[in-house]
Each structure stands twice: as C-alpha cells, then as structure tokens.
Amino acid sequence: MTPQQENAVFECPENLDIASVSALHGVLCDWLNEHASLALDAGNVEKVDTAGIQLLCSLFVSAQKTPLKLTWQCVSTLIWDTAQRLDVTALLNLTADMIQDKPVGSEKT
C-alpha cells in the first residue's frame, strides 16, 4: 500500500495506559499504513504506564523495519520521566529538548 499522506502529526491521548493501548494500537496501525512520515505529539499525555510505553516501543521498533519516518513533535515530562526510568529513551529516540508540556485546555479547536 502506498502511503497517502506525508508529514502527518498524531496527537496522543491524555491517557496512555493499559486501559487505552488496545484501541490506540489499532488507530496507530491505521495511521502507519496511511502516512509516509509520522510525528507523535505526546505533549498532552497526563497518564502513562508501562503498557503505554511498551506500545510506543513497539511502534518505534516496527517503524525501523519499514521506510516510514517516525519522529516526535514533543513529549510531556511524564513520558520523558517514565521512559528514563524504564531505560528506553534511546529506543524511543527521545531527547530532553523534546519535552513540552501542554497546559490543560490547550486543545486545538
């Protein structure tokens, strides 16, 4: 399947936890099949657990096996701190300069 759109931005939900990863996995798979380049915006993530981080790790590992360009637009402090504690910042291609917490209520209209 040829990607239909390039340079897409996927805004991660506020809750990236075990309760949401199953549904999010399906959504992300669809996005990966539809875009040649995908940037993740995780600046609004307020809740994350190991299941959420595992989903992101799986996404990055899978993307390395394809021509898809997967990057970060920004990450919340919580994503950064959790990835550091789990020692997966390198796997997720995260750097501290990507931290950009979004104020509550800053959703796009």
C-alpha positions, 0 to 999 in steps of 0.5 A, a space after each residue: 500500500 502506498 502511503 497517502 499522506 506525508 508529514 502527518 502529526 498524531 496527537 496522543 491521548 491524555 491517557 496512555 495506559 493499559 486501559 487505552 493501548 488496545 484501541 490506540 494500537 489499532 488507530 496507530 496501525 491505521 495511521 502507519 499504513 496511511 502516512 509516509 512520515 509520522 510525528 507523535 505529539 505526546 505533549 498532552 499525555 497526563 497518564 502513562 504506564 508501562 503498557 503505554 510505553 511498551 506500545 510506543 516501543 513497539 511502534 518505534 521498533 516496527 517503524 525501523 523495519 519499514 521506510 516510514 519516518 517516525 519522529 516526535 513533535 514533543 513529549 510531556 515530562 511524564 513520558 520523558 520521566 517514565 521512559 528514563 526510568 524504564 531505560 528506553 529513551 534511546 529506543 524511543 529516540 527521545 531527547 530532553 529538548 523534546 519535552 513540552 508540556 501542554 497546559 490543560 485546555 490547550 486543545 486545538 479547536 
